[in-house]
Amino acid sequence: MNTLFTNARILVSTGEVIAGCLGVTDKLIAFTGEVPEDFKAQRVIDCEGDLLMPGLVNAHTHLAMTLFRNAADDMELSSWLRERIWPLEDQLTGEDAYWGTMLAAAECIRGGCTCVNDMYFFMDRTAQAVADAGIRAMLGQGIVTGNDDGKSRLALAKSLFEEFDGAEDGRIKIAITPHAEYTCNKATLAAAGDLADRLGARLHIHLSETFQEHEECKLRHELTPAAYLASLGMLHERTLLAHCVHIDEDDAALIGEAKAHVLHCPQSNLKLGSGIAPVPAMLAHRINVCLGTDGAASNNNLDMFEELRLAATLHKGVTGNATDVTAKQALSMATVNGAYALGFNAGRLTAGALADIIRIATKVPNMVPANDLRSAAVYSASAADVRMTMVNGRILYENGEFYTIDIDRVYAEVGRIVERYGL
Ligand code: NI
């Protein structure tokens, strides 16, 4: 199957915009620029000068938490979790997780996000929803110690990997995802680290999200959370660290040297009063910083364009330096950096890369004049400007229509579920 986009302006990478055509063959980008003579397209889409850019990568989220959107607001993380979220999650079923994930997938697709990194429960049902919706995802079974040293969750994580890693033509990957230092004891964390090593899987964990968590780890282990992970041999190039709000300079150096990745979630950190991650310091230590929304219960949406703009503006306000976190850097975080951390050859529109592509309207008031499209993508565009979303060479959404999701069914099922929760 060949698809040809004509008359487009193409954000090939965060450093380059060209005018011309883009061809897709099966799941890969075949070319950009001039159309090769032998390229015969089954479908031709005239982009009318609109912007084609890489689909956004949401590098840290909990998809099914869309069910708990607006259910627990204006609370700090510890009471948000203990008093509100954990009691709700105790009632969660596999079917709930499926429909919550379908709702999340619809929001992602409509908002130009093509790839997500998710950590949650009932992940076999989440994987099924991801398979059905057509998005790209790295998924992990949340692991906590509980009352069996995490053994039951670790077993689920292993069977999830065996069943779904590489599934759907490589669209789904499985990571090993211990929740955090404060919810896993040393035995659980070490076992998760071992399992990830044996499987060659990525490790995804919350780290130094709040000041309290960071300080309590130091009291428990005489090490910061980053140094503690390193002491367990769990800080390496397959490690993805969500938040890192309270890491210090030594932690940043350690994370940078280990080539681990940081998943920056500015909006969730602000809303939960957790603080602002020291992203300029992370960049100075050459850390691969990616961008995520976190779950919809702490954000309260999965809008990566909001996150993109926040990443490019927030740190300027903190440091007083308007050159901190440029549009180019923020765009890299939301595209190529995230894809790299997750191990997908995506996040740039070059021949041979996975065809995860979005089309952004340029003939809407907030995008005119569309002269610097890289800046426009960060500072002017919104999720509402997404006209088309393609993942793995397949168009999932176009001009308001979902091709893989029965959106009315999703609304009905989610309505039924939240009624049961009394939300
Ligand atoms: Ni999270």
Boltz pocket constraint, residues with backbone or C-beta under 6 A from the ligand:
constraints:
  - pocket:
      binder: B
      contacts: [[A, 60], [A, 61], [A, 62], [A, 206], [A, 242], [A, 294], [A, 295]]
      max_distance: 6.0
